[in-house]
């Protein structure tokens, strides 16, 4: 079936809407934050106090200095796995506090 040039699929229309209102990045950030427990596991998630993204940097507040140190060693792997789970490169860096 041939489409007329001004016809869009529902998926295309939603993508254009999200891009027009600048919401696509926020949705991807939300997807990444929601994947935190899946990627790091329940134990680390229990010790996570706060998590947010600002300018492609993921800020993670944990309640243990030892855990913060261990997570910093796995930073590159976490960035790769979180971005993979989100489906796009959402973050470039992680800061543990």
PDB file of N, CA, C and O in Angstrom:
ATOM      1  N   UNK A   1       0.846  -1.186   0.000  1.00  0.00           N
ATOM      2  CA  UNK A   1       0.000   0.000   0.000  1.00  0.00           C
ATOM      3  C   UNK A   1       0.884   1.239   0.000  1.00  0.00           C
ATOM      4  O   UNK A   1       1.840   1.329   0.770  1.00  0.00           O
ATOM      5  N   UNK A   2       0.575   2.146  -0.826  1.00  0.00           N
ATOM      6  CA  UNK A   2       1.363   3.364  -0.950  1.00  0.00           C
ATOM      7  C   UNK A   2       0.784   4.453  -0.061  1.00  0.00           C
ATOM      8  O   UNK A   2      -0.423   4.696  -0.052  1.00  0.00           O
ATOM      9  N   UNK A   3       1.682   5.110   0.695  1.00  0.00           N
ATOM     10  CA  UNK A   3       1.228   6.171   1.602  1.00  0.00           C
ATOM     11  C   UNK A   3       1.292   7.528   0.906  1.00  0.00           C
ATOM     12  O   UNK A   3       2.196   7.794   0.115  1.00  0.00           O
ATOM     13  N   UNK A   4       0.335   8.363   1.211  1.00  0.00           N
ATOM     14  CA  UNK A   4       0.385   9.747   0.755  1.00  0.00           C
ATOM     15  C   UNK A   4       1.409  10.455   1.628  1.00  0.00           C
ATOM     16  O   UNK A   4       1.557  10.104   2.798  1.00  0.00           O
ATOM     17  N   UNK A   5       2.113  11.435   1.097  1.00  0.00           N
ATOM     18  CA  UNK A   5       3.265  12.040   1.777  1.00  0.00           C
ATOM     19  C   UNK A   5       2.949  12.630   3.154  1.00  0.00           C
ATOM     20  O   UNK A   5       3.845  12.701   3.995  1.00  0.00           O
ATOM     21  N   UNK A   6       1.724  13.048   3.410  1.00  0.00           N
ATOM     22  CA  UNK A   6       1.429  13.649   4.712  1.00  0.00           C
ATOM     23  C   UNK A   6       0.875  12.634   5.717  1.00  0.00           C
ATOM     24  O   UNK A   6       0.499  13.016   6.825  1.00  0.00           O
ATOM     25  N   UNK A   7       0.818  11.352   5.351  1.00  0.00           N
ATOM     26  CA  UNK A   7       0.359  10.321   6.270  1.00  0.00           C
ATOM     27  C   UNK A   7       1.538   9.777   7.063  1.00  0.00           C
ATOM     28  O   UNK A   7       2.630   9.583   6.528  1.00  0.00           O
ATOM     29  N   UNK A   8       1.301   9.536   8.339  1.00  0.00           N
ATOM     30  CA  UNK A   8       2.331   8.984   9.215  1.00  0.00           C
ATOM     31  C   UNK A   8       1.773   7.787   9.956  1.00  0.00           C
ATOM     32  O   UNK A   8       0.570   7.691  10.203  1.00  0.00           O
ATOM     33  N   UNK A   9       2.664   6.879  10.306  1.00  0.00           N
ATOM     34  CA  UNK A   9       2.231   5.810  11.189  1.00  0.00           C
ATOM     35  C   UNK A   9       2.107   6.421  12.580  1.00  0.00           C
ATOM     36  O   UNK A   9       2.617   7.513  12.832  1.00  0.00           O
ATOM     37  N   UNK A  10       1.436   5.722  13.472  1.00  0.00           N
ATOM     38  CA  UNK A  10       1.277   6.212  14.840  1.00  0.00           C
ATOM     39  C   UNK A  10       2.636   6.374  15.510  1.00  0.00           C
ATOM     40  O   UNK A  10       2.874   7.357  16.211  1.00  0.00           O
ATOM     41  N   UNK A  11       3.524   5.413  15.295  1.00  0.00           N
ATOM     42  CA  UNK A  11       4.874   5.482  15.866  1.00  0.00           C
ATOM     43  C   UNK A  11       5.612   6.728  15.384  1.00  0.00           C
ATOM     44  O   UNK A  11       6.227   7.432  16.186  1.00  0.00           O
ATOM     45  N   UNK A  12       5.557   7.005  14.093  1.00  0.00           N
ATOM     46  CA  UNK A  12       6.227   8.185  13.537  1.00  0.00           C
ATOM     47  C   UNK A  12       5.644   9.472  14.108  1.00  0.00           C
ATOM     48  O   UNK A  12       6.377  10.413  14.414  1.00  0.00           O
ATOM     49  N   UNK A  13       4.322   9.507  14.249  1.00  0.00           N
ATOM     50  CA  UNK A  13       3.659  10.701  14.782  1.00  0.00           C
ATOM     51  C   UNK A  13       4.063  10.942  16.231  1.00  0.00           C
ATOM     52  O   UNK A  13       4.322  12.081  16.622  1.00  0.00           O
ATOM     53  N   UNK A  14       4.119   9.881  17.028  1.00  0.00           N
ATOM     54  CA  UNK A  14       4.516  10.034  18.435  1.00  0.00           C
ATOM     55  C   UNK A  14       5.963  10.477  18.536  1.00  0.00           C
ATOM     56  O   UNK A  14       6.283  11.349  19.344  1.00  0.00           O
ATOM     57  N   UNK A  15       6.850   9.893  17.729  1.00  0.00           N
ATOM     58  CA  UNK A  15       8.260  10.300  17.737  1.00  0.00           C
ATOM     59  C   UNK A  15       8.415  11.768  17.356  1.00  0.00           C
ATOM     60  O   UNK A  15       9.198  12.487  17.977  1.00  0.00           O
ATOM     61  N   UNK A  16       7.686  12.215  16.355  1.00  0.00           N
ATOM     62  CA  UNK A  16       7.750  13.625  15.961  1.00  0.00           C
ATOM     63  C   UNK A  16       7.234  14.529  17.077  1.00  0.00           C
ATOM     64  O   UNK A  16       7.795  15.597  17.322  1.00  0.00           O
ATOM     65  N   UNK A  17       6.184  14.111  17.744  1.00  0.00           N
ATOM     66  CA  UNK A  17       5.630  14.882  18.850  1.00  0.00           C
ATOM     67  C   UNK A  17       6.646  14.993  19.992  1.00  0.00           C
ATOM     68  O   UNK A  17       6.870  16.079  20.527  1.00  0.00           O
ATOM     69  N   UNK A  18       7.255  13.868  20.357  1.00  0.00           N
ATOM     70  CA  UNK A  18       8.247  13.877  21.431  1.00  0.00           C
ATOM     71  C   UNK A  18       9.448  14.739  21.072  1.00  0.00           C
ATOM     72  O   UNK A  18       9.961  15.470  21.920  1.00  0.00           O
ATOM     73  N   UNK A  19       9.899  14.664  19.834  1.00  0.00           N
ATOM     74  CA  UNK A  19      11.025  15.499  19.393  1.00  0.00           C
ATOM     75  C   UNK A  19      10.649  16.976  19.392  1.00  0.00           C
ATOM     76  O   UNK A  19      11.450  17.819  19.796  1.00  0.00           O
ATOM     77  N   UNK A  20       9.445  17.292  18.946  1.00  0.00           N
ATOM     78  CA  UNK A  20       9.003  18.686  18.872  1.00  0.00           C
ATOM     79  C   UNK A  20       8.948  19.340  20.251  1.00  0.00           C
ATOM     80  O   UNK A  20       9.266  20.521  20.394  1.00  0.00           O
ATOM     81  N   UNK A  21       8.548  18.578  21.256  1.00  0.00           N
ATOM     82  CA  UNK A  21       8.445  19.129  22.610  1.00  0.00           C
ATOM     83  C   UNK A  21       9.673  18.842  23.465  1.00  0.00           C
ATOM     84  O   UNK A  21       9.684  19.155  24.655  1.00  0.00           O
ATOM     85  N   UNK A  22      10.706  18.251  22.872  1.00  0.00           N
ATOM     86  CA  UNK A  22      11.945  17.990  23.596  1.00  0.00           C
ATOM     87  C   UNK A  22      11.790  16.994  24.727  1.00  0.00           C
ATOM     88  O   UNK A  22      12.499  17.077  25.729  1.00  0.00           O
ATOM     89  N   UNK A  23      10.879  16.063  24.578  1.00  0.00           N
ATOM     90  CA  UNK A  23      10.602  15.110  25.653  1.00  0.00           C
ATOM     91  C   UNK A  23      11.319  13.775  25.475  1.00  0.00           C
ATOM     92  O   UNK A  23      11.359  12.975  26.411  1.00  0.00           O
ATOM     93  N   UNK A  24      11.874  13.521  24.320  1.00  0.00           N
ATOM     94  CA  UNK A  24      12.497  12.231  24.059  1.00  0.00           C
ATOM     95  C   UNK A  24      13.678  11.985  24.999  1.00  0.00           C
ATOM     96  O   UNK A  24      13.836  10.876  25.509  1.00  0.00           O
ATOM     97  N   UNK A  25      14.501  12.995  25.231  1.00  0.00           N
ATOM     98  CA  UNK A  25      15.639  12.845  26.134  1.00  0.00           C
ATOM     99  C   UNK A  25      15.178  12.548  27.555  1.00  0.00           C
ATOM    100  O   UNK A  25      15.780  11.721  28.240  1.00  0.00           O
ATOM    101  N   UNK A  26      14.127  13.206  28.000  1.00  0.00           N
ATOM    102  CA  UNK A  26      13.619  12.984  29.361  1.00  0.00           C
ATOM    103  C   UNK A  26      13.064  11.568  29.509  1.00  0.00           C
ATOM    104  O   UNK A  26      13.228  10.943  30.557  1.00  0.00           O
ATOM    105  N   UNK A  27      12.419  11.071  28.480  1.00  0.00           N
ATOM    106  CA  UNK A  27      11.890   9.709  28.524  1.00  0.00           C
ATOM    107  C   UNK A  27      13.038   8.708  28.580  1.00  0.00           C
ATOM    108  O   UNK A  27      12.979   7.739  29.336  1.00  0.00           O
ATOM    109  N   UNK A  28      14.083   8.938  27.784  1.00  0.00           N
ATOM    110  CA  UNK A  28      15.247   8.054  27.817  1.00  0.00           C
ATOM    111  C   UNK A  28      15.933   8.097  29.184  1.00  0.00           C
ATOM    112  O   UNK A  28      16.373   7.063  29.687  1.00  0.00           O
ATOM    113  N   UNK A  29      16.026   9.288  29.788  1.00  0.00           N
ATOM    114  CA  UNK A  29      16.615   9.410  31.120  1.00  0.00           C
ATOM    115  C   UNK A  29      15.789   8.646  32.142  1.00  0.00           C
ATOM    116  O   UNK A  29      16.339   7.959  33.003  1.00  0.00           O
ATOM    117  N   UNK A  30      14.486   8.763  32.050  1.00  0.00           N
ATOM    118  CA  UNK A  30      13.601   8.042  32.963  1.00  0.00           C
ATOM    119  C   UNK A  30      13.748   6.535  32.792  1.00  0.00           C
ATOM    120  O   UNK A  30      13.765   5.795  33.775  1.00  0.00           O
ATOM    121  N   UNK A  31      13.852   6.087  31.563  1.00  0.00           N
ATOM    122  CA  UNK A  31      14.044   4.659  31.284  1.00  0.00           C
ATOM    123  C   UNK A  31      15.345   4.169  31.910  1.00  0.00           C
ATOM    124  O   UNK A  31      15.386   3.086  32.493  1.00  0.00           O
ATOM    125  N   UNK A  32      16.413   4.967  31.791  1.00  0.00           N
ATOM    126  CA  UNK A  32      17.699   4.581  32.363  1.00  0.00           C
ATOM    127  C   UNK A  32      17.631   4.522  33.889  1.00  0.00           C
ATOM    128  O   UNK A  32      18.117   3.565  34.493  1.00  0.00           O
ATOM    129  N   UNK A  33      17.037   5.527  34.509  1.00  0.00           N
ATOM    130  CA  UNK A  33      16.924   5.545  35.971  1.00  0.00           C
ATOM    131  C   UNK A  33      16.100   4.356  36.453  1.00  0.00           C
ATOM    132  O   UNK A  33      16.439   3.741  37.464  1.00  0.00           O
ATOM    133  N   UNK A  34      15.037   4.029  35.754  1.00  0.00           N
ATOM    134  CA  UNK A  34      14.203   2.891  36.138  1.00  0.00           C
ATOM    135  C   UNK A  34      14.917   1.557  35.961  1.00  0.00           C
ATOM    136  O   UNK A  34      14.527   0.562  36.572  1.00  0.00           O
ATOM    137  N   UNK A  35      15.959   1.525  35.135  1.00  0.00           N
ATOM    138  CA  UNK A  35      16.700   0.286  34.918  1.00  0.00           C
ATOM    139  C   UNK A  35      17.818   0.090  35.951  1.00  0.00           C
ATOM    140  O   UNK A  35      18.493  -0.939  35.930  1.00  0.00           O
ATOM    141  N   UNK A  36      18.022   1.047  36.843  1.00  0.00           N
ATOM    142  CA  UNK A  36      19.125   0.988  37.810  1.00  0.00           C
ATOM    143  C   UNK A  36      19.114  -0.325  38.591  1.00  0.00           C
ATOM    144  O   UNK A  36      20.137  -1.007  38.649  1.00  0.00           O
ATOM    145  N   UNK A  37      17.991  -0.691  39.186  1.00  0.00           N
ATOM    146  CA  UNK A  37      17.930  -1.910  39.994  1.00  0.00           C
ATOM    147  C   UNK A  37      18.196  -3.150  39.151  1.00  0.00           C
ATOM    148  O   UNK A  37      18.881  -4.068  39.603  1.00  0.00           O
ATOM    149  N   UNK A  38      17.672  -3.188  37.952  1.00  0.00           N
ATOM    150  CA  UNK A  38      17.882  -4.338  37.073  1.00  0.00           C
ATOM    151  C   UNK A  38      19.362  -4.503  36.735  1.00  0.00           C
ATOM    152  O   UNK A  38      19.871  -5.623  36.701  1.00  0.00           O
ATOM    153  N   UNK A  39      20.049  -3.396  36.487  1.00  0.00           N
ATOM    154  CA  UNK A  39      21.455  -3.451  36.076  1.00  0.00           C
ATOM    155  C   UNK A  39      22.381  -3.754  37.256  1.00  0.00           C
ATOM    156  O   UNK A  39      23.286  -4.579  37.128  1.00  0.00           O
ATOM    157  N   UNK A  40      22.170  -3.102  38.398  1.00  0.00           N
ATOM    158  CA  UNK A  40      23.109  -3.252  39.518  1.00  0.00           C
ATOM    159  C   UNK A  40      22.698  -4.318  40.522  1.00  0.00           C
ATOM    160  O   UNK A  40      23.540  -4.795  41.284  1.00  0.00           O
ATOM    161  N   UNK A  41      21.449  -4.697  40.544  1.00  0.00           N
ATOM    162  CA  UNK A  41      20.978  -5.714  41.471  1.00  0.00           C
ATOM    163  C   UNK A  41      20.288  -5.113  42.685  1.00  0.00           C
ATOM    164  O   UNK A  41      20.412  -3.920  42.961  1.00  0.00           O
ATOM    165  N   UNK A  42      19.562  -5.958  43.406  1.00  0.00           N
ATOM    166  CA  UNK A  42      18.751  -5.511  44.539  1.00  0.00           C
ATOM    167  C   UNK A  42      19.591  -5.013  45.707  1.00  0.00           C
ATOM    168  O   UNK A  42      19.211  -4.046  46.366  1.00  0.00           O
ATOM    169  N   UNK A  43      20.728  -5.655  45.976  1.00  0.00           N
ATOM    170  CA  UNK A  43      21.552  -5.268  47.120  1.00  0.00           C
ATOM    171  C   UNK A  43      22.084  -3.835  46.969  1.00  0.00           C
ATOM    172  O   UNK A  43      21.994  -3.034  47.898  1.00  0.00           O
ATOM    173  N   UNK A  44      22.626  -3.530  45.819  1.00  0.00           N
ATOM    174  CA  UNK A  44      23.149  -2.176  45.595  1.00  0.00           C
ATOM    175  C   UNK A  44      21.997  -1.182  45.565  1.00  0.00           C
ATOM    176  O   UNK A  44      22.132  -0.069  46.073  1.00  0.00           O
ATOM    177  N   UNK A  45      20.877  -1.562  44.984  1.00  0.00           N
ATOM    178  CA  UNK A  45      19.724  -0.671  44.937  1.00  0.00           C
ATOM    179  C   UNK A  45      19.226  -0.310  46.341  1.00  0.00           C
ATOM    180  O   UNK A  45      18.784   0.816  46.569  1.00  0.00           O
ATOM    181  N   UNK A  46      19.295  -1.258  47.280  1.00  0.00           N
ATOM    182  CA  UNK A  46      18.880  -0.978  48.661  1.00  0.00           C
ATOM    183  C   UNK A  46      19.760   0.095  49.308  1.00  0.00           C
ATOM    184  O   UNK A  46      19.304   0.825  50.189  1.00  0.00           O
ATOM    185  N   UNK A  47      21.001   0.190  48.879  1.00  0.00           N
ATOM    186  CA  UNK A  47      21.927   1.172  49.449  1.00  0.00           C
ATOM    187  C   UNK A  47      21.968   2.472  48.641  1.00  0.00           C
ATOM    188  O   UNK A  47      22.725   3.384  48.973  1.00  0.00           O
ATOM    189  N   UNK A  48      21.168   2.556  47.596  1.00  0.00           N
ATOM    190  CA  UNK A  48      21.092   3.768  46.777  1.00  0.00           C
ATOM    191  C   UNK A  48      20.061   4.709  47.385  1.00  0.00           C
ATOM    192  O   UNK A  48      18.890   4.359  47.526  1.00  0.00           O
ATOM    193  N   UNK A  49      20.512   5.909  47.744  1.00  0.00           N
ATOM    194  CA  UNK A  49      19.627   6.891  48.367  1.00  0.00           C
ATOM    195  C   UNK A  49      18.962   7.815  47.359  1.00  0.00           C
ATOM    196  O   UNK A  49      17.798   8.181  47.521  1.00  0.00           O
ATOM    197  N   UNK A  50      19.694   8.190  46.323  1.00  0.00           N
ATOM    198  CA  UNK A  50      19.169   9.126  45.318  1.00  0.00           C
ATOM    199  C   UNK A  50      19.869   8.861  44.002  1.00  0.00           C
ATOM    200  O   UNK A  50      21.039   8.480  43.975  1.00  0.00           O
ATOM    201  N   UNK A  51      19.146   9.063  42.909  1.00  0.00           N
ATOM    202  CA  UNK A  51      19.716   8.901  41.580  1.00  0.00           C
ATOM    203  C   UNK A  51      19.024   9.896  40.645  1.00  0.00           C
ATOM    204  O   UNK A  51      17.797   9.954  40.578  1.00  0.00           O
ATOM    205  N   UNK A  52      19.837  10.678  39.925  1.00  0.00           N
ATOM    206  CA  UNK A  52      19.275  11.604  38.945  1.00  0.00           C
ATOM    207  C   UNK A  52      20.309  11.894  37.857  1.00  0.00           C
ATOM    208  O   UNK A  52      21.496  11.609  38.014  1.00  0.00           O
ATOM    209  N   UNK A  53      19.832  12.462  36.762  1.00  0.00           N
ATOM    210  CA  UNK A  53      20.686  12.770  35.609  1.00  0.00           C
ATOM    211  C   UNK A  53      20.644  14.263  35.347  1.00  0.00           C
ATOM    212  O   UNK A  53      19.580  14.883  35.362  1.00  0.00           O
ATOM    213  N   UNK A  54      21.820  14.832  35.107  1.00  0.00           N
ATOM    214  CA  UNK A  54      21.927  16.238  34.739  1.00  0.00           C
ATOM    215  C   UNK A  54      23.046  16.375  33.710  1.00  0.00           C
ATOM    216  O   UNK A  54      24.204  16.074  34.002  1.00  0.00           O
ATOM    217  N   UNK A  55      22.703  16.824  32.520  1.00  0.00           N
ATOM    218  CA  UNK A  55      23.659  17.037  31.434  1.00  0.00           C
ATOM    219  C   UNK A  55      24.494  15.802  31.129  1.00  0.00           C
ATOM    220  O   UNK A  55      25.722  15.859  31.070  1.00  0.00           O
ATOM    221  N   UNK A  56      23.802  14.690  30.936  1.00  0.00           N
ATOM    222  CA  UNK A  56      24.409  13.409  30.560  1.00  0.00           C
ATOM    223  C   UNK A  56      25.333  12.830  31.631  1.00  0.00           C
ATOM    224  O   UNK A  56      26.168  11.972  31.340  1.00  0.00           O
ATOM    225  N   UNK A  57      25.179  13.305  32.874  1.00  0.00           N
ATOM    226  CA  UNK A  57      25.933  12.759  34.005  1.00  0.00           C
ATOM    227  C   UNK A  57      24.931  12.161  34.981  1.00  0.00           C
ATOM    228  O   UNK A  57      23.991  12.830  35.410  1.00  0.00           O
ATOM    229  N   UNK A  58      25.140  10.895  35.326  1.00  0.00           N
ATOM    230  CA  UNK A  58      24.290  10.213  36.287  1.00  0.00           C
ATOM    231  C   UNK A  58      24.892  10.413  37.675  1.00  0.00           C
ATOM    232  O   UNK A  58      26.043  10.048  37.918  1.00  0.00           O
ATOM    233  N   UNK A  59      24.111  10.991  38.579  1.00  0.00           N
ATOM    234  CA  UNK A  59      24.545  11.203  39.957  1.00  0.00           C
ATOM    235  C   UNK A  59      23.859  10.159  40.832  1.00  0.00           C
ATOM    236  O   UNK A  59      22.633  10.059  40.861  1.00  0.00           O
ATOM    237  N   UNK A  60      24.676   9.384  41.545  1.00  0.00           N
ATOM    238  CA  UNK A  60      24.159   8.311  42.386  1.00  0.00           C
ATOM    239  C   UNK A  60      24.662   8.545  43.806  1.00  0.00           C
ATOM    240  O   UNK A  60      25.868   8.607  44.044  1.00  0.00           O
ATOM    241  N   UNK A  61      23.728   8.675  44.747  1.00  0.00           N
ATOM    242  CA  UNK A  61      24.081   8.842  46.157  1.00  0.00           C
ATOM    243  C   UNK A  61      23.870   7.505  46.855  1.00  0.00           C
ATOM    244  O   UNK A  61      22.772   6.950  46.834  1.00  0.00           O
ATOM    245  N   UNK A  62      24.931   6.995  47.474  1.00  0.00           N
ATOM    246  CA  UNK A  62      24.854   5.726  48.195  1.00  0.00           C
ATOM    247  C   UNK A  62      25.181   5.960  49.662  1.00  0.00           C
ATOM    248  O   UNK A  62      25.800   6.963  50.016  1.00  0.00           O
ATOM    249  N   UNK A  63      24.761   5.027  50.514  1.00  0.00           N
ATOM    250  CA  UNK A  63      24.913   5.206  51.950  1.00  0.00           C
ATOM    251  C   UNK A  63      26.185   4.590  52.526  1.00  0.00           C
ATOM    252  O   UNK A  63      26.334   4.528  53.746  1.00  0.00           O
ATOM    253  N   UNK A  64      27.098   4.137  51.681  1.00  0.00           N
ATOM    254  CA  UNK A  64      28.294   3.469  52.163  1.00  0.00           C
ATOM    255  C   UNK A  64      29.516   3.915  51.359  1.00  0.00           C
ATOM    256  O   UNK A  64      29.518   3.871  50.129  1.00  0.00           O
ATOM    257  N   UNK A  65      30.552   4.343  52.078  1.00  0.00           N
ATOM    258  CA  UNK A  65      31.787   4.756  51.412  1.00  0.00           C
ATOM    259  C   UNK A  65      32.452   3.573  50.714  1.00  0.00           C
ATOM    260  O   UNK A  65      33.023   3.733  49.635  1.00  0.00           O
ATOM    261  N   UNK A  66      32.381   2.396  51.316  1.00  0.00           N
ATOM    262  CA  UNK A  66      32.978   1.207  50.697  1.00  0.00           C
ATOM    263  C   UNK A  66      32.265   0.862  49.393  1.00  0.00           C
ATOM    264  O   UNK A  66      32.911   0.536  48.397  1.00  0.00           O
ATOM    265  N   UNK A  67      30.945   0.934  49.398  1.00  0.00           N
ATOM    266  CA  UNK A  67      30.183   0.665  48.185  1.00  0.00           C
ATOM    267  C   UNK A  67      30.479   1.714  47.114  1.00  0.00           C
ATOM    268  O   UNK A  67      30.622   1.387  45.936  1.00  0.00           O
ATOM    269  N   UNK A  68      30.567   2.958  47.529  1.00  0.00           N
ATOM    270  CA  UNK A  68      30.892   4.050  46.590  1.00  0.00           C
ATOM    271  C   UNK A  68      32.233   3.762  45.911  1.00  0.00           C
ATOM    272  O   UNK A  68      32.376   3.958  44.704  1.00  0.00           O
ATOM    273  N   UNK A  69      33.201   3.303  46.681  1.00  0.00           N
ATOM    274  CA  UNK A  69      34.521   2.986  46.145  1.00  0.00           C
ATOM    275  C   UNK A  69      34.445   1.816  45.159  1.00  0.00           C
ATOM    276  O   UNK A  69      35.038   1.873  44.082  1.00  0.00           O
ATOM    277  N   UNK A  70      33.724   0.768  45.521  1.00  0.00           N
ATOM    278  CA  UNK A  70      33.578  -0.397  44.647  1.00  0.00           C
ATOM    279  C   UNK A  70      32.864  -0.032  43.353  1.00  0.00           C
ATOM    280  O   UNK A  70      33.258  -0.481  42.277  1.00  0.00           O
ATOM    281  N   UNK A  71      31.824   0.771  43.453  1.00  0.00           N
ATOM    282  CA  UNK A  71      31.093   1.178  42.256  1.00  0.00           C
ATOM    283  C   UNK A  71      31.954   2.026  41.330  1.00  0.00           C
ATOM    284  O   UNK A  71      31.818   1.944  40.109  1.00  0.00           O
ATOM    285  N   UNK A  72      32.831   2.831  41.893  1.00  0.00           N
ATOM    286  CA  UNK A  72      33.690   3.670  41.055  1.00  0.00           C
ATOM    287  C   UNK A  72      34.625   2.826  40.196  1.00  0.00           C
ATOM    288  O   UNK A  72      34.996   3.237  39.096  1.00  0.00           O
ATOM    289  N   UNK A  73      35.011   1.642  40.693  1.00  0.00           N
ATOM    290  CA  UNK A  73      35.841   0.741  39.890  1.00  0.00           C
ATOM    291  C   UNK A  73      35.065   0.167  38.702  1.00  0.00           C
ATOM    292  O   UNK A  73      35.658  -0.142  37.669  1.00  0.00           O
ATOM    293  N   UNK A  74      33.779   0.026  38.840  1.00  0.00           N
ATOM    294  CA  UNK A  74      32.941  -0.565  37.788  1.00  0.00           C
ATOM    295  C   UNK A  74      32.225   0.498  36.952  1.00  0.00           C
ATOM    296  O   UNK A  74      31.274   0.187  36.234  1.00  0.00           O
ATOM    297  N   UNK A  75      32.672   1.732  37.042  1.00  0.00           N
ATOM    298  CA  UNK A  75      31.978   2.862  36.400  1.00  0.00           C
ATOM    299  C   UNK A  75      31.778   2.653  34.898  1.00  0.00           C
ATOM    300  O   UNK A  75      30.668   2.821  34.394  1.00  0.00           O
ATOM    301  N   UNK A  76      32.842   2.290  34.184  1.00  0.00           N
ATOM    302  CA  UNK A  76      32.733   2.139  32.725  1.00  0.00           C
ATOM    303  C   UNK A  76      31.748   1.043  32.341  1.00  0.00           C
ATOM    304  O   UNK A  76      30.970   1.202  31.400  1.00  0.00           O
ATOM    305  N   UNK A  77      31.781  -0.064  33.065  1.00  0.00           N
ATOM    306  CA  UNK A  77      30.864  -1.171  32.793  1.00  0.00           C
ATOM    307  C   UNK A  77      29.423  -0.757  33.090  1.00  0.00           C
ATOM    308  O   UNK A  77      28.509  -1.117  32.347  1.00  0.00           O
ATOM    309  N   UNK A  78      29.216  -0.004  34.168  1.00  0.00           N
ATOM    310  CA  UNK A  78      27.874   0.468  34.508  1.00  0.00           C
ATOM    311  C   UNK A  78      27.331   1.404  33.436  1.00  0.00           C
ATOM    312  O   UNK A  78      26.170   1.287  33.044  1.00  0.00           O
ATOM    313  N   UNK A  79      28.152   2.324  32.963  1.00  0.00           N
ATOM    314  CA  UNK A  79      27.721   3.253  31.911  1.00  0.00           C
ATOM    315  C   UNK A  79      27.290   2.468  30.672  1.00  0.00           C
ATOM    316  O   UNK A  79      26.239   2.732  30.088  1.00  0.00           O
ATOM    317  N   UNK A  80      28.110   1.508  30.286  1.00  0.00           N
ATOM    318  CA  UNK A  80      27.806   0.698  29.105  1.00  0.00           C
ATOM    319  C   UNK A  80      26.502  -0.075  29.289  1.00  0.00           C
ATOM    320  O   UNK A  80      25.650  -0.072  28.400  1.00  0.00           O
ATOM    321  N   UNK A  81      26.340  -0.735  30.434  1.00  0.00           N
ATOM    322  CA  UNK A  81      25.143  -1.549  30.669  1.00  0.00           C
ATOM    323  C   UNK A  81      23.879  -0.708  30.817  1.00  0.00           C
ATOM    324  O   UNK A  81      22.819  -1.097  30.327  1.00  0.00           O
ATOM    325  N   UNK A  82      23.976   0.429  31.479  1.00  0.00           N
ATOM    326  CA  UNK A  82      22.806   1.293  31.637  1.00  0.00           C
ATOM    327  C   UNK A  82      22.355   1.857  30.288  1.00  0.00           C
ATOM    328  O   UNK A  82      21.164   1.870  29.979  1.00  0.00           O
ATOM    329  N   UNK A  83      23.315   2.321  29.490  1.00  0.00           N
ATOM    330  CA  UNK A  83      22.979   2.839  28.160  1.00  0.00           C
ATOM    331  C   UNK A  83      22.405   1.739  27.271  1.00  0.00           C
ATOM    332  O   UNK A  83      21.477   1.974  26.497  1.00  0.00           O
ATOM    333  N   UNK A  84      22.964   0.543  27.390  1.00  0.00           N
ATOM    334  CA  UNK A  84      22.467  -0.588  26.601  1.00  0.00           C
ATOM    335  C   UNK A  84      21.020  -0.899  26.983  1.00  0.00           C
ATOM    336  O   UNK A  84      20.181  -1.141  26.115  1.00  0.00           O
ATOM    337  N   UNK A  85      20.737  -0.893  28.266  1.00  0.00           N
ATOM    338  CA  UNK A  85      19.373  -1.193  28.726  1.00  0.00           C
ATOM    339  C   UNK A  85      18.398  -0.113  28.250  1.00  0.00           C
ATOM    340  O   UNK A  85      17.259  -0.420  27.898  1.00  0.00           O
ATOM    341  N   UNK A  86      18.841   1.159  28.236  1.00  0.00           N
ATOM    342  CA  UNK A  86      17.976   2.252  27.789  1.00  0.00           C
ATOM    343  C   UNK A  86      17.790   2.247  26.272  1.00  0.00           C
ATOM    344  O   UNK A  86      16.816   2.801  25.762  1.00  0.00           O
ATOM    345  N   UNK A  87      18.715   1.628  25.557  1.00  0.00           N
ATOM    346  CA  UNK A  87      18.598   1.550  24.107  1.00  0.00           C
ATOM    347  C   UNK A  87      19.286   2.674  23.359  1.00  0.00           C
ATOM    348  O   UNK A  87      19.408   2.614  22.136  1.00  0.00           O
ATOM    349  N   UNK A  88      19.738   3.695  24.066  1.00  0.00           N
ATOM    350  CA  UNK A  88      20.465   4.823  23.473  1.00  0.00           C
ATOM    351  C   UNK A  88      21.508   5.299  24.473  1.00  0.00           C
ATOM    352  O   UNK A  88      21.436   4.966  25.656  1.00  0.00           O
ATOM    353  N   UNK A  89      22.479   6.078  24.000  1.00  0.00           N
ATOM    354  CA  UNK A  89      23.484   6.644  24.904  1.00  0.00           C
ATOM    355  C   UNK A  89      22.884   7.837  25.639  1.00  0.00           C
ATOM    356  O   UNK A  89      22.793   8.940  25.101  1.00  0.00           O
ATOM    357  N   UNK A  90      22.484   7.592  26.860  1.00  0.00           N
ATOM    358  CA  UNK A  90      21.842   8.619  27.679  1.00  0.00           C
ATOM    359  C   UNK A  90      22.871   9.331  28.547  1.00  0.00           C
ATOM    360  O   UNK A  90      22.813  10.549  28.714  1.00  0.00           O
ATOM    361  N   UNK A  91      23.822   8.562  29.104  1.00  0.00           N
ATOM    362  CA  UNK A  91      24.820   9.150  30.004  1.00  0.00           C
ATOM    363  C   UNK A  91      26.230   8.944  29.468  1.00  0.00           C
ATOM    364  O   UNK A  91      26.501   7.996  28.731  1.00  0.00           O
ATOM    365  N   UNK A  92      27.115   9.847  29.849  1.00  0.00           N
ATOM    366  CA  UNK A  92      28.525   9.758  29.477  1.00  0.00           C
ATOM    367  C   UNK A  92      29.394   9.529  30.703  1.00  0.00           C
ATOM    368  O   UNK A  92      30.538   9.091  30.575  1.00  0.00           O
ATOM    369  N   UNK A  93      28.872   9.818  31.884  1.00  0.00           N
ATOM    370  CA  UNK A  93      29.666   9.769  33.117  1.00  0.00           C
ATOM    371  C   UNK A  93      28.749   9.420  34.280  1.00  0.00           C
ATOM    372  O   UNK A  93      27.543   9.664  34.233  1.00  0.00           O
ATOM    373  N   UNK A  94      29.344   8.838  35.334  1.00  0.00           N
ATOM    374  CA  UNK A  94      28.642   8.576  36.582  1.00  0.00           C
ATOM    375  C   UNK A  94      29.456   9.190  37.710  1.00  0.00           C
ATOM    376  O   UNK A  94      30.676   9.038  37.767  1.00  0.00           O
ATOM    377  N   UNK A  95      28.761   9.888  38.611  1.00  0.00           N
ATOM    378  CA  UNK A  95      29.402  10.464  39.789  1.00  0.00           C
ATOM    379  C   UNK A  95      28.727   9.838  41.005  1.00  0.00           C
ATOM    380  O   UNK A  95      27.509   9.923  41.164  1.00  0.00           O
ATOM    381  N   UNK A  96      29.531   9.210  41.861  1.00  0.00           N
ATOM    382  CA  UNK A  96      29.019   8.588  43.084  1.00  0.00           C
ATOM    383  C   UNK A  96      29.270   9.519  44.257  1.00  0.00           C
ATOM    384  O   UNK A  96      30.391   9.984  44.462  1.00  0.00           O
ATOM    385  N   UNK A  97      28.226   9.787  45.025  1.00  0.00           N
ATOM    386  CA  UNK A  97      28.354  10.660  46.198  1.00  0.00           C
ATOM    387  C   UNK A  97      27.870   9.949  47.428  1.00  0.00           C
ATOM    388  O   UNK A  97      27.896  10.517  48.520  1.00  0.00           O
TER     389      UNK A  97
END
